[in-house]
Amino acid sequence: MIHKYDTILHEVRIFFGLTHVEYCIMNTISGLSLLQNWCAMTNKELADTQSVSAVYVGQVCSKLFNLGLIITQPSIGKTSLKKATNIWLGAV
C-alpha cells in the first residue's frame, strides 16, 4: 500500500533531523514493514513515491540506518529488505 498523502509528525521529524522527504521515505518503510514484516521495495520504487532519485533514497537509507531508525537485511536481487526499529516505532 502506497500512501497518497503522508501525515508528518513534525516534532518527530525535527527530533531526528529529517527533511520532509526523508520523513516520508521513513514513513513508507515503517508502514510496509509493519504490514509485511519487512519493506521489500527497491530504492527505485521508494524513489518513485517521492519523485526523487534511487541514489538519493540510498543516501537517505544510510542516514536512517546510522540514526538507528531502520535495520536492513541483504536479499537476492536489487532489493535490500528494510525494517523500522523500535526507536522509530516508539517515537511515532
N, C-alpha and C positions, 0 to 999 in steps of 0.2 A: 504494500500500500504506500503510495507516494502522496505526501501532503499537497494539497492545492494551495495551502497557506500555512504559515508557521506562526505560532504564538511564541513570542520571545519574552522570556523572563529576564528583564534587563539587569536585575540585581545579580543573578547567577552569571549572566554574560560578562558583566563588568568584573565580578569577583575573580573569574578565571581569565580575564584579559582577552576575551574572544571578540572578534568582529561579528557583525550581523551574519555574514555568510558562513563564517566558521561555526557560529552557534547553530545555524540551520543544518549544516552538514552533520554536526554532532547530534542534533535532534533526530535527524533521519536515521543515523546509525543506532541511536538509542531505541527508537521506536521499532525498527526492524529486528534488533537483537532481542527485544522483549517478546516480540511476536513469534520469532523463528529461532530463538536462542543465539543465533549469530546473524550479523548482517553480511550477506554474501554478494552485495553489489560491487561491481568493479569501480575503480576510480573514475572511469569514463561515465558510467551510469550515475554515480553520485554527482559528478560534474554537470551532467545534463540537467539535473534537478535544480541547479542554482545558476546555470548559464555561465559556468567558469570552465577552465581547462582541467584535464585529468592531472596534469603536472601540479597545478595549484592544490587539488584535492590531496595529492600525495604529500605535499608540504603541510597541509592542514592536519592530515592524519598523523604525521610525525609530531607535530605540535601537541595534538590531543594525547598521543601516546606518552610524550615527555611530561605532560601535565598529570598523567595517571588517570585520564578520563576514559581511555579505551585500552583494551588488550587486543592483540592480533594473533592470528594463527595462520601460518602458511597453508595454502591448499594447492590443489592441482590447477594448472592453467594460470590465467591472468588475475585471478581473484585472490585477495588476502582477506580471510574472514576477520571481521571486526566486531567487538562487543563492548557495550558500555560497562564501566566499572561501578562499584558501589559508591565511589567518590562522586560520580556524576548523578547516579540514581538518588543518593541521599540529598543532593542539592536541589534537585527538581521535584 
